[in-house]
């Protein structure tokens, strides 16, 4: 049991299991003991800005690189949408780096919020008047996920 205790001491250590693919061994133990928050994710993001992370139901998910074709599809879609949206001043288009804090699923727990980062997103101009240097607390008007070769859907 001492080995598991060491794992729980450092969130950074646990996330490194996610990155190297051995996380599944510890998943059931970790998920039943801890539920992480957006504040935890922000702390990890500060410590590891090179990691692409999302928070889903209290679990931090570190995503890997996309395959070339999927990334090309996302870039083209972003380009086409940007041309349409910017010329008409309809809103904002973002890529996979933008984080959106989604509404609570359970009303009684304000800490259980999901933070997702779609491959391409659109937010109407009247809903986000200024660009923010933080995660935005809203659901985009359009969220696109592009299936990559490694996705298990």
N, C-alpha and C positions, 0 to 999 in steps of 0.2 A: 504493500500500500504506500510505502514511502515514495516510490517512483511517481505515483499519481499525484501525491501532494506537491511534489516539486513542479509538476506540470501546471497545477492550478495557481501557483504563486505568481507566475509571470504570463500575462496575456500575450506579450510579445513572443514568448516561447511557444505558446499554443498556436499562434498564427503562423509561426514558422513550420509547424506540422502541416497546416493547410497548404502552404506554398510547396512543400516537398512531396505532398501526396500521401503522407502516412496518417493524416488526420482521422480517417475512418476508424482506426483502432481506438481512438480516444473520444470519438464523437458522442457515443451514448453516455459515457461518464461525465464528460464536460457539459453537455447540453442539459442534463438533469440537475446539475449543481448550480450553474451560473446562467444568467440571462443578461446579455450585454446591452448597453444603451448607445445612443448616438454620441454621447459624451465620450464613452470608451472608444468608439470608432474614430472620433476626431483626435483623440490622444494618439492612437496608433497611426493615424494618417500623418500626424506631425513627426512621429518617430520614423516612419517609413513612407515618405511621399512617393516612392517609386511603385508602391503596391496599389493596385486597383481593387477597392473594397466596397462591399455593400453590406447592409445590415438587414437581415430577414428573420423575423420572429425571434429576436434576441441572439442570433448567431451571426458572427462576422464571416462573410464569404470573400475569400481572396480569389479573384478571377485571373486566369492566365491570358496570354496573348491570343489574339484571334488569328485564324488562318488568313492568308493573303486575299483570297477571293471574297471572304466575308467583309474584311476591312475595306476592300475596294468598293463593294456594294454600298456600305455605309457612307463612304466618302462621296460617292456619286449622288446618293440620295440627299445627303446634306447640301451638296453643291446645288442641285436642282431646286430643292426647297428654299435655300437661301436666296437664290436669284428671284424666285417668285415672291417670297415673303418680304425681302428687303426693298425691292422696287415698289412695293405697295404699302410699305410700313405697317405690316400686319402683326408683327411680333418678333420673337427671337427663336433661333434654331441653335441647338447645341449638339455636341457629339457625346461620346461615351464617358467623358470626364466629368460631366455635370451631375451633381447629386441632388435628388429630390426627396425631401422628407414627406412621407405620405401620411394621410390621416390615421388616427387610431382605429384599430379593429375593435378593441375592447374599450368602451368609454370610461371605465373605472380606473384605467392605468395609463397615465400620461407618459410614462417612461417607455412603454412598449410601442415604439414607432418604427416603421420600416424606412430605410434609406436605400433608394434604388437609383441606378445609373443606366438608363436605357442607351442603346447604341446611337439613336437619333431622337431628338425631341423638339416639340414646338410649343411655345407658350404665347398666347395672344397678348398684344401690346397693352391692352387695358388691365391685364392681370399682373403684369410685371413691368412697371414703368421704368425702373432703373436696374441695371445689372448689379448683382451683389457679389462680394468676395467671400461668399459662404454658401452652404447648402441652402436651397430655397424650400420654404415650407408650403408647397402646393403640388397639386397633381397636374402635370402637363396636359395640354389639350390634345396632344398627339405624342404617343410613346411608341418607338419602333425597336424591336429586338430582332437582330439578324442571326439566324442559326448558323453557327460555325461548325466545322467538321468535328470538333471535340464535344459539342453540346450533346446531352443525353435525352433530348426530348423526342 
